[in-house]
């Protein structure tokens, strides 16, 4: 009969659908030619101003405008995680300060290399 693979019914002869192994090998092939891989860091940012649904956030004196549409009840003084120009998550001040300290330490270590 058939077998379940990632929630897709696979026929006994294996022709009807692809398997997880096929997806993984296809992704590896597509990314094998990439020389430099980029990573997005979640850097806590403090909301310092709000006008309509646009917030101004600050990280160590660097300010930028972000959309606040994805947050419930954003307030000046809140710490948020920003991705692709959107504040996507609120975090508490203690967690924000810990994350910023770790990021500063990592940046310092990179500069000394």
C-alpha positions in Angstrom: 0.0 0.0 0.0 1.2 3.5 0.6 3.4 5.3 3.1 3.2 8.7 4.8 6.1 11.1 4.1 5.8 14.7 5.4 2.0 14.3 5.4 2.0 13.3 1.7 0.7 9.9 0.6 3.4 8.1 -1.3 2.3 5.2 -3.6 4.0 1.9 -3.3 5.9 2.4 -6.6 7.2 5.8 -5.4 6.2 7.8 -8.5 3.3 9.9 -7.3 5.2 12.3 -5.0 8.7 13.2 -3.9 10.2 12.3 -0.6 11.8 14.5 2.1 15.2 13.2 0.9 14.5 14.5 -2.6 13.6 18.0 -1.2 16.7 18.1 0.9 19.0 17.1 -1.9 17.4 19.7 -4.2 17.9 22.4 -1.6 21.6 21.4 -1.1 22.1 21.5 -4.9 20.5 25.0 -5.2 22.7 26.4 -2.4 25.9 24.6 -3.2 27.0 27.4 -5.5 26.5 30.2 -2.9 29.9 31.4 -1.8 28.9 33.6 1.2 25.9 32.8 3.3 24.2 35.7 5.1 22.4 35.5 8.4 19.8 37.7 9.9 20.4 38.7 13.5 17.5 39.5 15.8 18.7 42.7 17.4 16.5 44.3 20.1 15.5 47.8 19.2 13.8 50.4 21.5 10.8 52.3 20.2 11.5 56.0 20.7 8.7 57.4 18.7 5.4 56.4 17.1 3.4 58.2 14.3 0.4 56.4 12.8 1.6 52.8 12.5 5.3 53.7 12.0 7.7 53.5 14.8 11.2 55.0 15.2 13.5 52.5 16.8 16.9 53.1 18.3 19.9 50.7 18.7 23.0 52.4 20.2 22.1 55.8 18.6 21.2 54.4 15.2 17.6 55.1 14.4 15.3 53.8 11.7 11.6 53.7 10.9 9.8 50.4 11.1 6.2 49.2 10.6 4.4 48.5 13.8 1.4 46.8 12.1 2.3 43.3 13.4 2.3 44.3 17.1 -0.5 44.6 19.6 -0.5 47.9 21.4 3.1 49.1 20.8 4.2 51.9 23.1 7.2 54.2 23.2 9.8 52.5 25.5 9.0 49.0 24.3 11.8 46.8 23.0 11.1 44.9 19.8 12.7 42.5 17.4 12.7 43.9 13.9 12.9 41.9 10.7 12.7 43.2 7.1 11.4 46.6 8.3 8.7 45.2 10.6 8.7 45.1 14.3 7.6 41.4 14.8 7.8 40.8 18.5 8.0 42.6 21.8 10.6 41.6 24.4 11.2 42.7 27.9 13.9 45.2 28.8 16.1 42.6 30.7 16.1 40.2 27.8 16.9 43.1 25.4 19.8 44.3 27.5 21.2 40.7 27.8 21.0 40.2 24.0 22.6 43.6 23.3 25.5 42.8 25.7 26.1 39.4 24.0 26.0 41.1 20.5 28.5 43.8 21.7 30.8 41.1 23.1 30.7 39.1 19.8 31.4 42.3 17.8 34.3 43.1 20.0 35.7 39.5 19.5 35.4 39.9 15.7 37.2 43.2 15.7 40.2 41.6 17.5 40.6 38.9 14.9 
